[in-house]
């Protein structure tokens, strides 16, 4: 069977085609301790007020604000201490005029008190406390529901759970969390020339880096990577491997999608019932890219060159995986920056130029990383961004404003924020 030729489409149309057909996965429930980084599948509503009772925001003395309205270092106010209430204990006596209760952070506020004087503004004297600073009603008092009120929606569907969210869920007493199921992504690499890392290289052989690059990118996106190994450039081998790969939620292959004598991927996919949505995208790197579905399972035939593979993964696979998990923010971040040196790009193609991103005050500057060959993975490793060069512009002048996709957004910086 032969596969039909296809018209090369734009990057915009390719992305739209991917996102239009990506299925959403179901949900599962996981323990709270395993929920970080997962995508919330149901909105969370507070089942109770947090905090559940009026309590002190600091160590000090619970008082009636009117009793200490005139307190100052030169004119302190003396109050009789009724009792000491620690966190986890309940007060047994109401604060009346001329009295106070020694209280710790988080302790319930006794009846009659409406403010807390911090311990640093007091001195103990026998059974009394000498207050040297005035407070107003509500000072250092946490009201019930100040953080969350019963019935309030506190986390929405599609949120990627961060550490603060885990703490919030714990404060509501939740032990299990409804989250979207993580996609299982089958990854296979095609090529007679490939060997695994650690194996000796024979004549004409190269290391299978793509499988590990893709697995890392898939896991970064929150999905589960399943490496199925190297598939030789033989139709029967490719057929068997692809049939196995389609038991996953998504299939990724690298290599064999161009028009060479040993490029069997598209033909084999077609024979397996794969419905191709597009083949060839007007971009550099990564033009020979195919996407489609087999019985509802999405599949990407990625190019074999290492940079092309990863760039296509960033542009199309990552948003697809995030969509499958129900995320709302599915794309890599992008910024506007100033180009530090002139760039010449391919005619008629949207080129993604690997670059270093430097922050200069409130603005950004970008500098290409050097060779833009699709086989030079080091230039992608050294870069922090992909400059988007439009197809109608072959030369971008130094000083021009450009849009840059930010890579490796791991939240780290060599410069302190303060």
C-alpha positions in Angstrom: 0.0 0.0 0.0 1.2 3.5 -0.8 0.3 6.6 1.0 -0.9 9.7 -0.7 1.1 12.9 -0.9 0.0 15.8 1.3 0.1 19.6 1.1 2.6 21.2 3.5 0.6 23.2 6.2 1.5 26.1 8.4 2.5 25.7 12.0 -0.7 27.4 13.1 -2.9 25.0 11.2 -0.8 22.0 12.4 -1.3 23.0 16.0 -5.0 23.6 15.5 -5.4 20.1 13.9 -3.6 18.5 16.8 -5.7 20.2 19.5 -8.9 19.7 17.6 -8.6 15.9 17.7 -6.9 15.2 21.1 -9.2 13.2 23.4 -9.6 13.9 27.1 -8.7 11.2 29.6 -10.7 10.0 32.5 -10.0 10.7 36.2 -8.7 8.7 39.1 -8.2 9.3 42.8 -4.8 9.5 44.4 -3.6 10.0 47.9 -2.9 13.5 49.0 0.9 12.8 49.4 1.0 11.8 45.7 -1.1 14.6 44.3 1.6 17.3 43.7 2.0 18.1 40.0 -1.3 16.3 39.1 -4.2 18.0 37.4 -7.3 18.5 39.4 -10.3 16.7 37.8 -13.0 18.1 40.0 -13.5 21.5 41.6 -12.7 21.5 45.3 -15.2 23.2 47.7 -14.4 23.9 51.3 -16.4 21.6 53.6 -15.7 23.8 56.6 -14.4 27.2 57.6 -10.6 27.5 57.8 -9.6 28.4 60.4 -12.6 26.9 62.2 -12.5 29.2 65.2 -11.2 32.6 66.3 -7.5 32.4 67.2 -4.4 34.3 67.9 -2.0 35.2 65.1 1.0 35.5 67.5 2.2 34.9 71.0 0.9 37.5 73.4 -2.0 38.5 75.6 -5.7 38.4 74.6 -7.3 41.6 75.8 -10.2 44.0 75.4 -8.8 46.7 73.1 -10.6 49.4 75.1 -8.6 48.4 78.2 -5.3 49.3 76.5 -6.4 52.2 74.3 -4.0 54.6 76.1 -1.1 52.2 76.7 2.4 53.5 75.9 5.9 52.8 77.2 5.7 56.0 79.3 2.1 55.2 80.4 1.7 51.3 80.6 -1.5 49.6 81.6 -1.6 46.8 84.1 -4.0 43.9 83.7 -4.5 40.7 85.8 -3.7 37.5 84.0 -6.5 35.0 84.2 -4.8 31.9 82.7 -2.4 30.6 80.1 -3.9 29.0 77.0 -1.6 27.0 74.7 -2.3 25.9 71.1 -4.6 23.0 71.2 -6.2 24.0 74.5 -9.5 25.8 75.1 -9.8 28.9 77.4 -11.8 28.3 80.6 -12.4 31.9 81.6 -13.9 35.0 79.8 -11.8 38.1 79.6 -13.5 40.9 81.7 -12.5 44.5 82.1 -9.0 44.8 83.7 -8.0 41.2 82.8 -6.1 39.4 80.1 -5.3 35.8 79.0 -1.7 34.8 78.1 -2.1 33.1 74.7 0.0 31.4 72.1 -0.1 31.5 68.3 -3.0 29.5 67.0 -4.8 29.3 70.5 -8.5 29.9 70.5 -9.4 33.5 71.6 -11.3 33.6 74.9 -14.7 35.1 75.1 -14.6 38.8 75.8 -11.3 39.4 74.1 -11.2 41.3 70.8 -7.4 41.8 70.3 -4.0 40.4 71.1 -1.0 42.4 72.4 2.2 40.8 71.2 4.5 39.5 73.9 7.3 41.9 72.9 5.1 44.9 74.0 4.5 43.5 77.5 6.3 42.7 80.8 5.1 40.2 83.4 4.9 41.4 86.9 3.8 38.9 89.5 0.3 37.7 88.3 -0.1 40.7 86.1 0.9 41.8 82.7 2.1 45.4 82.0 1.0 46.4 78.5 3.2 49.1 76.8 1.5 49.5 73.5 -2.1 50.1 72.4 -4.0 47.8 70.0 -7.3 48.2 68.2 -10.1 45.6 67.9 -9.0 42.7 65.6 -5.3 43.2 66.1 -3.5 39.8 65.7 -6.8 38.0 65.6 -7.6 35.4 62.9 -11.4 35.2 62.3 -13.2 31.9 61.4 -13.2 31.4 57.6 -10.5 34.0 57.1 -8.7 31.6 54.8 -11.6 29.6 53.4 -15.4 29.6 54.0 -17.6 26.4 54.0 -19.1 25.9 50.5 -16.6 28.2 48.8 -14.8 26.9 45.6 -11.1 27.0 46.5 -9.5 25.1 43.6 -10.9 24.8 40.0 -10.8 22.0 37.5 -7.6 21.8 35.4 -5.3 23.3 38.1 -1.9 21.7 38.3 -1.5 21.1 42.0 1.4 23.0 43.6 2.8 22.6 47.2 0.5 25.4 48.5 -2.5 23.6 47.0 -1.5 20.4 48.7 -1.4 22.2 52.1 -4.7 23.8 51.3 -6.3 20.4 50.6 -4.8 19.0 53.8 -6.2 21.9 55.8 -9.6 20.9 54.6 -9.1 17.4 55.9 -8.9 15.7 52.5 -6.9 12.5 52.2 -7.6 11.6 48.5 -7.8 13.9 45.5 -9.6 13.5 42.2 -7.1 14.0 39.4 -6.9 13.5 35.6 -5.3 10.2 34.6 -1.7 10.6 33.4 -1.4 9.7 29.7 0.7 6.6 29.0 3.0 7.5 26.0 4.7 4.8 24.0 8.0 6.0 22.5 9.8 4.1 19.8 12.7 5.1 17.6 13.3 3.7 14.1 16.6 3.3 12.3 19.2 0.6 11.4 22.0 2.9 12.6 20.9 3.2 16.2 22.4 1.7 19.3 21.5 2.2 22.9 23.7 4.4 25.2 26.6 2.4 26.6 26.8 0.0 23.6 29.8 0.1 21.4 29.4 2.1 18.2 30.0 0.2 15.0 30.7 1.8 11.6 28.0 4.2 10.6 26.1 3.9 13.9 24.9 6.6 16.3 23.4 6.5 19.8 19.7 6.5 20.3 19.4 9.8 22.1 15.8 10.6 20.9 14.1 8.0 23.1 15.6 9.5 26.2 15.1 13.1 25.1 11.4 12.4 24.4 10.9 10.4 27.6 12.2 13.3 29.6 10.0 15.8 27.8 6.9 13.6 28.2 7.6 13.2 31.9 8.1 17.0 32.2 4.7 17.5 30.8 3.2 15.3 33.5 2.7 12.1 31.5 4.1 8.6 31.8 6.8 7.6 29.3 7.1 4.0 28.0 10.3 3.5 26.0 9.7 0.6 23.6 13.3 0.5 22.2 14.8 0.6 18.7 12.8 -0.5 15.7 14.8 -1.5 12.6 13.9 -0.1 9.2 12.0 -3.2 8.1 8.2 -3.1 7.5 7.4 -6.2 9.5 9.4 -4.9 12.5 7.7 -1.5 12.3 4.3 -3.0 12.0 4.7 -5.2 15.1 6.1 -2.4 17.2 3.4 0.1 16.2 0.7 -2.4 16.9 2.1 -2.8 20.4 2.6 1.0 20.9 -1.1 1.7 20.1 -2.1 0.0 23.4 -0.9 3.2 25.1 -2.8 6.6 25.2 -0.5 8.2 22.7 2.2 6.9 20.4 5.4 8.8 19.4 7.9 7.5 16.9 11.0 9.1 15.5 12.5 8.8 12.1 11.2 7.1 8.9 8.7 9.8 8.1 10.4 11.4 5.1 10.6 10.1 1.5 13.7 7.9 1.7 13.9 4.3 0.5 13.8 3.1 4.1 11.1 5.5 5.4 8.3 3.1 6.1 6.5 4.8 9.0 3.6 6.5 7.1 2.9 3.5 5.0 2.9 1.2 7.9 0.7 3.5 10.0 -1.8 3.7 7.0 -2.0 -0.1 6.9 -2.8 -0.2 10.6 -5.8 2.1 10.1 -4.1 5.4 11.1 -6.1 8.4 9.9 -3.5 11.0 8.9 -4.4 14.6 9.7 -1.3 16.2 8.1 2.2 15.4 6.9 4.8 18.0 6.5 4.7 21.3 8.3 6.2 24.6 6.9 8.7 24.9 9.6 12.4 24.5 10.4 13.5 22.3 12.1 10.9 19.5 11.9 9.3 19.7 8.5 8.7 16.0 8.0 6.1 15.6 10.8 3.0 13.5 10.7 0.0 13.5 13.0 -3.2 11.4 13.1 -5.3 9.0 15.1 -5.9 5.2 15.1 -9.2 4.3 16.7 -9.1 7.5 18.7 -5.5 7.1 19.8 -3.3 10.1 18.8 0.0 9.4 17.1 2.9 11.5 16.1 5.5 10.5 13.5 8.4 12.8 14.5 11.5 13.5 12.5 14.6 11.6 13.3 17.1 14.5 13.7 17.5 15.1 17.5 16.7 18.9 17.4 13.7 18.4 15.1 12.4 15.7 17.4 12.5 17.8 20.5 11.3 21.0 18.9 8.2 19.2 17.5 7.6 17.7 20.9 7.7 21.1 22.5 5.4 22.7 19.9 2.8 19.9 19.4 3.2 16.9 21.8 3.4 18.8 25.0 0.2 20.9 24.4 -1.5 17.7 23.3 -0.6 15.9 26.5 -1.6 18.8 28.7 -5.0 18.9 26.8 -5.5 15.2 27.4 -5.1 15.9 31.2 -7.5 18.7 31.1 -5.0 21.5 31.8 -6.0 25.1 30.9 -2.4 26.4 30.4 -1.1 24.0 27.7 1.6 26.0 25.9 5.1 26.9 26.7 5.5 30.5 27.9 6.6 33.1 25.4 8.1 36.6 25.7 9.0 39.6 23.6 12.7 40.2 23.3 15.3 42.3 21.5 17.5 40.5 19.0 21.3 41.0 19.8 22.6 40.1 16.3 21.2 39.7 12.8 19.5 36.4 11.9 19.0 34.9 8.4 16.3 32.2 8.2 14.8 29.9 5.7 12.5 31.2 3.0 8.8 30.2 3.2 9.2 28.4 6.6 8.5 29.4 10.1 12.0 28.9 11.7 12.5 28.3 15.4 16.0 29.6 16.1 17.7 28.3 19.2 18.8 31.2 21.4 20.2 32.3 24.7 17.8 34.5 26.7 19.3 37.3 28.9 17.2 39.5 31.1 18.3 43.1 31.1 16.3 45.1 33.7 12.6 44.8 32.7 13.4 43.6 29.1 14.9 40.5 27.5 17.7 40.1 24.9 18.3 37.0 22.8 21.3 35.7 21.0 21.4 32.7 18.7 23.3 29.8 20.1 25.4 29.1 17.0 24.8 26.3 14.6 21.2 25.8 13.8 21.7 22.4 12.2 18.9 19.9 13.1 21.6 17.4 14.3 23.3 19.8 16.7 21.5 19.0 20.0 24.1 20.9 22.0 22.8 24.2 20.6 19.3 23.4 22.0 20.8 22.3 25.3 22.7 25.6 25.6 19.7 27.7 24.7 16.8 28.8 26.8 14.4 29.8 24.0 13.2 29.4 20.4 13.1 32.6 18.5 10.0 32.5 16.1 11.2 33.7 12.7 8.1 34.2 10.4 8.1 32.6 6.9 7.8 35.9 5.1 11.0 37.4 6.7 14.3 35.9 5.8 16.5 38.5 7.5 15.8 39.9 11.0 17.9 42.9 11.9 19.8 43.4 15.1 17.7 45.3 17.6 14.4 44.0 16.2 11.7 42.9 18.5 11.1 39.2 18.3 8.8 36.6 20.0 10.6 33.8 21.9 9.3 30.6 23.2 10.9 30.0 26.6 12.3 26.5 27.3 13.4 24.8 30.4 11.1 26.9 32.6 12.3 25.3 35.9 11.9 28.4 38.0 15.5 28.8 38.8 17.7 31.9 38.6 21.3 32.7 39.3 20.3 36.2 40.6 18.5 36.6 43.9 15.1 38.4 43.6 15.9 40.8 46.5 
